[in-house]
Amino acid sequence: MATDHPEPAAPPVGPFIFRILDTKSQEPQAAHAQSTFYRNLDEALDLRRSSSNFYSVVENTWDADGITDFYSGDMLGLGKSDVRRAEFLAELGRFPDFTVGPTGARVIDGTYSYLKKSELEIASFHGAEHGMLMSSAFEANVAVWTAVPRPGDVILYDALVHASTREGIKQSLAIDKVEFPHNSVDGFRRVLGDIFASNRLVREAKRTVLVAVESIYSMDGDVCPLQELLEVADEFSRGQGNVQFVVDEAHSLGVIGPKGAGLVCELGLQKEIAIVVHSYGKALGAVGGFVLASTSIRDMMANFARSIIYSTSPSFPFVAAIKSGYKLLRDGHTEEAQERIQHLVRFFFETLTSHSVWPAAQQMGLLLVPLAKDWEERPFLTHIIPIFTRQKYNWWLFFHILDSNFCTFPMEHPIVPLGQRRIRAVLHAYNTEDEVRKFVNAIFTWVEEMVSIENGSSEYAVPHAARRVYAWMAQEKLTGFGKP
């Protein structure tokens, strides 16, 4: 079978063209050519380029004309909302004499009145005693795990927790750090039982097991069985309080729960969870992270989290952007968008699973969408949808989706575990049924093309979109990305 194509070569649309172009080894600049320092840096970058995992810092184009956004984190559409912008400007207008920059370090003289009141309002919205605002959810997770665990405590974490949680755990004072199988209640029970059996201090409630989970997992889109995990913890703890949970809600704020308050509030577990971390760089249309916790935990972070102690406080405009976003949540402005996401995700799964090619695509291993299983039975659905094909075909599926003017992203190691590359799609309140339908049809068009290739009825060994990209790559003297 042929691998070329008579049609003109075509680079992929959007910023991905720069990612491919940047895989070409760069000529060292003259001033750096003989420098050991820069030579070593270039060697490390070239190694990353050779694995097709090189990331380029380029302007996004998912909001360009003709491109449908199934990728960005702006789930509710607040990031581009005129109402959101107006509320932010109105919040600034209520305090015309605000200071643009922060006044100082948080633990010295940086906690000004507006910041303190905003933190209490946010904590109240989520049903928490107190909280602390930080520059990012990454910083928030690192602060929690470097400040809260005490020597002798044990950290028990889900296998798929975020890199920020892992970074914090790595720096933690806890010596024992144990993983349990992702979202497995039975696996959690087994590992927790092993900890209680082997650790006398935990068993006697002199030390604590701190459990790290996420409400919605960023790469798999599945929901933590939080209620079930708490019940297992109670079996061992027996009311002694020596098993406590830290829940990262980065992908649930605005999407699930009453007025978008998140999974913990959806399940009514505010009094059962010690720490909750929220992120504002996605649905809220702002930036920053927040730790919901007791006053004692807040004070632990202020005294033991170096990222807080040695950083300046958030500025007034930074806080105002977050507070104005919460006003929209609190006033119910986002509830329609929240319901819209649920409708569109259900429509996606209905359209996907009712397609005539769906059974054959699964049977042949050309298409796997784990969240499509029993989707009708779940009380709520998530906006993150991982789409799998055979590992060697992942780039081909991505190029076809991109060629059909849908912006998704191919997730590769080290973002996902080895052997688990996938396409990650995100549905937003501003997407339409027609866009979802066309997206599903584009996927099945690719599946049908691959069936023809695999059964020998096609004259080509590589699908149409990938052939065009690879022809362009050949002109540019580029390799990788599944290129034969």
C-alpha positions in Angstrom: 0.0 0.0 0.0 1.1 3.5 -0.7 2.0 6.1 1.9 2.1 9.2 -0.3 -0.8 11.2 -1.6 -1.2 13.2 -4.8 -2.9 16.1 -3.0 -0.8 19.1 -1.8 0.9 18.7 1.5 -0.7 20.6 4.3 0.6 21.5 7.8 -1.8 21.0 10.8 -3.9 24.0 11.6 -3.5 26.0 14.8 -0.6 26.2 17.1 0.3 22.5 16.6 2.2 23.5 13.5 4.7 25.3 15.8 5.1 22.3 18.0 6.0 20.2 15.1 8.3 22.8 13.6 10.1 23.2 17.0 11.0 19.5 16.9 13.7 20.3 14.4 17.1 20.6 16.2 18.0 24.2 16.6 21.3 25.6 15.5 23.2 27.0 18.5 23.6 30.7 18.6 27.2 31.9 17.9 27.6 33.3 21.4 26.5 30.1 23.0 28.1 27.6 20.5 31.1 26.8 22.7 29.4 27.1 26.1 29.1 23.9 28.1 26.1 25.3 29.9 24.0 26.0 26.7 25.3 22.8 25.0 23.9 20.7 27.8 20.6 22.6 27.7 20.3 22.0 23.9 21.0 18.3 24.4 18.2 18.0 26.9 15.8 19.9 24.5 16.9 17.8 21.5 16.1 14.6 23.5 12.6 16.0 24.2 12.2 16.9 20.5 13.1 13.4 19.4 10.2 11.9 21.4 7.6 14.2 19.9 6.9 15.6 23.4 8.4 19.1 22.9 6.1 21.9 24.0 6.2 25.3 22.3 5.2 28.5 24.0 2.9 29.9 21.2 -0.3 31.8 21.0 -3.5 29.7 21.0 -5.9 29.6 18.1 -8.7 27.6 19.6 -10.8 30.7 19.6 -10.1 31.6 15.9 -12.8 31.6 13.3 -13.6 28.2 11.9 -12.0 26.3 14.8 -14.3 24.6 17.3 -12.9 24.7 20.8 -13.1 21.2 22.4 -9.9 21.9 24.4 -9.7 25.0 26.5 -10.5 25.1 30.2 -13.1 27.9 29.9 -16.0 25.4 30.5 -18.7 28.0 31.4 -17.6 30.5 28.8 -16.9 33.1 31.5 -13.4 33.8 30.1 -14.9 35.4 27.0 -18.2 36.6 28.7 -19.2 40.3 28.5 -21.2 39.8 31.7 -18.0 38.4 33.4 -16.0 41.4 32.2 -18.6 43.9 33.3 -18.8 42.3 36.8 -15.1 42.5 37.2 -15.0 46.2 36.2 -17.9 46.9 38.5 -16.0 45.3 41.4 -13.0 47.5 40.6 -15.3 50.5 40.4 -16.6 49.9 43.9 -13.1 50.5 45.3 -11.8 53.4 43.1 -8.8 53.9 45.4 -7.5 50.4 45.3 -3.8 49.7 45.3 -2.6 48.0 42.1 0.3 46.1 43.7 0.3 44.0 46.9 1.4 45.7 50.1 3.8 43.0 51.2 4.4 39.4 52.2 1.3 37.6 53.4 2.6 36.7 56.9 4.0 40.2 57.6 1.9 43.1 56.4 0.2 41.8 53.2 -3.2 40.7 54.4 -5.2 43.8 53.7 -8.9 44.1 54.6 -10.4 43.4 51.2 -8.3 40.2 50.9 -9.4 38.9 54.3 -13.1 39.6 53.7 -12.9 38.0 50.3 -11.4 34.8 51.7 -14.1 34.6 54.3 -16.8 35.1 51.6 -15.3 32.3 49.4 -15.0 30.0 52.4 -18.6 30.6 53.3 -19.8 29.9 49.8 -18.3 26.5 50.0 -19.4 25.8 53.6 -15.8 26.0 55.0 -14.6 27.6 58.2 -11.7 29.5 56.6 -9.4 29.6 53.6 -6.4 31.1 51.9 -6.0 32.5 48.5 -2.8 31.8 46.5 -1.4 32.6 43.1 -2.2 29.2 41.6 -3.7 25.8 42.4 -0.3 24.3 41.9 1.1 26.6 44.6 -1.9 25.8 46.8 -1.3 22.0 46.5 2.4 22.4 47.2 1.6 24.6 50.3 -0.8 22.1 51.7 1.4 19.1 51.4 4.6 20.8 52.6 2.9 22.4 55.6 0.2 20.0 56.9 1.7 16.5 57.2 3.7 16.0 60.4 6.6 13.6 60.9 5.2 10.1 61.4 2.0 10.8 59.3 1.3 8.7 56.3 0.2 10.0 52.9 -2.1 7.8 50.9 -2.7 9.1 47.3 -4.7 8.1 44.3 -2.4 6.8 41.5 -3.6 9.6 39.2 -3.3 12.7 41.4 -2.0 15.8 39.7 1.6 16.7 39.3 1.2 19.6 41.8 0.0 17.2 44.5 2.9 14.8 43.8 5.4 17.7 44.0 4.0 18.7 47.4 4.0 15.1 48.6 7.6 14.7 47.5 8.6 17.7 49.7 6.4 16.6 52.6 7.7 15.8 56.1 5.8 12.5 55.9 8.2 9.5 55.4 5.6 6.9 54.3 3.9 7.9 51.0 1.8 5.1 49.5 -0.2 4.9 46.3 -3.6 3.2 45.9 -5.1 2.1 42.6 -7.0 4.8 40.8 -10.6 5.3 42.0 -10.6 1.7 43.4 -12.6 1.5 46.6 -11.4 -2.1 47.1 -7.8 -1.1 46.4 -8.1 1.8 48.9 -9.4 -0.6 51.6 -6.6 -3.0 51.0 -3.8 -0.4 51.2 -5.4 1.5 54.1 -5.7 -1.8 55.9 -2.0 -2.5 55.4 -1.1 0.9 56.8 -3.2 0.3 60.0 -1.8 -3.2 60.3 1.8 -2.1 60.0 1.8 1.3 61.7 1.3 1.3 65.4 1.2 5.1 65.7 -1.6 5.4 63.2 -3.4 2.5 64.7 -3.3 4.1 68.1 -4.4 7.5 66.6 -1.1 9.2 67.5 -0.4 9.9 63.8 -2.7 10.5 60.8 -3.2 9.1 57.3 -3.7 12.0 54.9 -5.6 10.9 51.7 -5.0 12.8 48.4 -7.8 12.6 45.8 -9.3 14.7 43.0 -13.0 15.3 42.5 -12.7 15.1 38.7 -9.5 13.7 37.3 -8.0 15.9 34.6 -6.9 13.3 32.1 -9.6 10.6 32.6 -12.6 12.8 33.3 -13.9 10.3 35.9 -15.3 11.2 39.3 -13.8 10.2 42.7 -16.0 7.8 44.7 -15.5 10.1 47.6 -18.5 9.0 49.7 -17.4 5.3 49.4 -13.8 6.2 50.3 -14.9 8.1 53.4 -17.0 5.1 54.5 -14.0 2.8 54.2 -11.9 5.3 56.2 -14.5 5.3 58.9 -14.2 1.5 59.2 -10.6 1.9 60.2 -10.7 5.2 62.0 -13.7 4.4 64.2 -14.2 8.1 64.9 -10.7 8.8 66.0 -10.1 11.3 63.2 -6.8 9.6 62.1 -7.8 9.4 58.5 -8.3 12.8 56.8 -8.9 13.7 53.2 -7.5 16.4 50.9 -9.7 16.9 47.8 -8.4 18.8 44.7 -11.5 20.3 43.0 -9.6 22.0 40.1 -11.9 20.6 37.4 -15.3 20.6 39.3 -15.7 24.3 40.3 -18.6 25.8 38.3 -19.4 22.5 36.7 -20.9 20.3 39.4 -22.5 21.0 42.8 -25.1 23.6 43.9 -24.3 26.8 42.0 -21.1 25.1 40.8 -19.6 24.7 44.3 -18.0 21.4 43.5 -18.2 17.7 44.4 -17.8 18.1 48.1 -20.8 20.4 48.3 -22.7 18.2 45.8 -22.3 15.3 48.2 -22.9 17.4 51.4 -19.5 16.4 52.8 -18.2 19.9 53.8 -17.9 18.8 57.5 -16.2 15.5 56.6 -13.3 16.8 54.4 -10.3 18.5 56.1 -9.0 20.4 53.1 -10.3 21.3 49.6 -8.3 23.0 46.9 -10.0 25.0 44.2 -8.6 26.5 41.0 -9.8 29.6 39.3 -8.0 29.4 36.0 -10.7 27.3 34.4 -14.4 27.7 34.9 -14.3 30.9 36.9 -12.5 32.9 34.2 -9.8 34.2 36.5 -6.5 32.8 37.9 -5.3 31.6 41.3 -6.0 28.8 43.8 -7.8 28.6 47.1 -7.4 26.3 50.1 -10.6 25.7 52.1 -9.8 24.5 55.6 -10.1 25.2 59.3 -8.3 28.1 61.0 -5.7 25.7 62.4 -4.8 24.4 58.9 -4.7 27.9 57.5 -2.3 28.8 60.3 -0.2 25.7 59.6 0.2 26.9 56.0 1.1 30.5 57.1 3.8 29.1 59.4 5.2 26.1 57.5 4.5 26.6 53.8 7.6 28.4 52.4 5.8 29.3 49.2 3.5 31.4 51.3 6.0 32.7 53.8 8.3 34.0 51.2 5.8 35.3 48.6 3.9 38.6 48.3 0.2 38.7 48.8 -2.3 38.6 45.9 -3.0 42.1 44.5 -6.3 43.8 44.6 -7.2 43.3 40.9 -6.2 39.6 41.3 -8.6 39.2 44.2 -11.3 41.3 42.5 -11.3 39.0 39.4 -11.9 36.0 41.6 -14.5 37.7 43.9 -16.5 39.0 40.9 -16.5 35.5 39.4 -18.0 34.1 42.7 -20.7 36.8 42.6 -21.9 35.3 39.3 -21.9 31.8 40.8 -23.7 33.0 43.9 -26.3 34.9 42.0 -27.1 31.9 39.9 -25.8 33.4 36.6 -23.9 30.3 35.7 -26.5 27.7 36.5 -27.9 27.6 32.9 -24.3 27.1 31.6 -23.8 24.3 34.1 -27.0 22.6 32.9 -26.0 23.2 29.3 -22.7 21.2 29.9 -24.7 18.3 31.3 -27.0 18.4 28.3 -24.2 18.5 25.7 -22.2 15.7 27.4 -25.3 13.5 27.4 -25.9 14.4 23.8 -22.3 13.4 23.0 -22.6 10.0 24.5 -26.0 9.4 23.0 -24.7 10.4 19.5 -21.5 8.3 20.0 -23.1 5.1 21.3 -26.0 5.1 18.8 -23.7 5.5 15.8 -23.9 2.4 13.5 -20.1 2.1 13.5 -19.7 2.2 17.3 -19.9 -1.6 18.0 -17.4 -2.4 15.2 -15.1 0.4 16.3 -14.9 -1.0 19.8 -14.6 -4.6 18.7 -11.7 -3.8 16.4 -9.9 -1.7 19.1 -10.1 1.4 16.9 -12.1 3.5 19.4 -12.4 3.4 23.2 -14.3 6.0 25.2 -14.2 4.6 28.8 -16.8 7.1 30.1 -19.3 6.0 27.5 -19.9 2.8 29.6 -23.1 3.2 31.7 -23.2 6.9 31.0 -27.0 6.9 31.4 -26.8 5.7 35.0 -24.5 8.4 36.4 -26.2 11.2 38.3 -24.0 13.8 36.6 -21.5 13.8 33.8 -18.1 15.5 33.5 -17.0 17.7 30.7 -13.6 16.0 30.2 -13.8 13.1 27.7 -10.7 10.9 26.9 -10.8 9.2 23.6 -8.5 6.2 23.0 -7.5 4.4 19.9 -4.6 2.0 19.4 -1.5 3.6 20.7 0.2 3.7 17.3 -2.8 5.5 15.8 -3.2 8.3 18.3 -1.4 10.9 16.2 -3.4 9.8 13.1 -6.7 10.3 15.0 -5.5 13.7 16.3 -4.5 14.9 12.8 -7.9 13.9 11.4 -9.8 15.7 14.2 -7.6 18.8 13.7 -8.1 18.7 10.0 -11.8 18.7 10.6 -11.3 22.0 12.5 -11.9 20.7 16.0 -9.3 21.7 18.6 -8.5 18.9 21.0 -5.1 17.8 22.4 -3.1 14.6 22.2 -2.0 13.6 25.7 1.4 11.9 25.7 3.8 10.6 28.4 4.8 12.1 30.9 1.4 13.9 31.2 -0.3 10.4 31.1 1.3 7.1 32.0 3.3 5.2 29.3 1.0 3.2 27.0 -2.1 5.4 27.8 -1.8 8.2 25.3 -5.2 9.5 24.3 -7.1 12.5 22.7 -8.6 14.7 25.4 -11.8 16.6 24.5 -13.5 19.2 26.7 -17.1 20.2 26.2 -18.1 23.8 27.0 -21.4 25.5 27.7 -20.9 27.6 24.5 -20.5 24.5 22.2 -23.6 23.5 20.2 -25.3 20.2 19.5 -24.4 20.6 15.8 -20.7 21.0 16.8 -20.9 17.9 19.0 -22.6 15.9 16.2 -20.0 16.9 13.6 -17.2 16.1 16.1 -18.6 12.6 16.6 -19.1 12.1 12.8 -15.5 13.2 12.2 -14.3 10.6 14.6 -16.3 7.8 12.9 -15.2 9.0 9.4 -11.6 8.4 10.6 -12.6 5.0 12.0 -14.2 4.0 8.7 -11.0 5.0 6.9 -8.9 3.0 9.3 -11.2 -0.1 8.7 -10.5 0.2 5.0 -6.8 0.4 5.6 -6.8 -2.5 8.0 -8.9 -4.8 5.8 -6.8 -4.0 2.7 -9.5 -2.3 0.7 -7.6 1.1 0.7 -4.6 1.7 -1.5 -3.0 3.7 1.4 -1.3 2.6 4.6 -1.8 6.0 6.3 -5.1 7.9 6.6 -5.8 11.0 4.6 -5.2 13.8 7.1 -2.0 12.2 8.4 -0.7 11.8 4.8 -1.1 15.5 4.2 0.7 16.4 7.4 3.5 13.9 6.8 4.0 15.2 3.2 4.5 18.7 4.7 6.8 17.3 7.3 8.9 15.6 4.6 9.3 19.0 2.9 10.4 20.5 6.2 12.7 17.6 6.9 10.9 16.7 10.1 10.2 13.3 11.7 8.2 11.9 14.5 4.5 12.2 15.4 3.7 8.7 14.1 5.4 9.3 10.7 6.3 6.0 9.0 
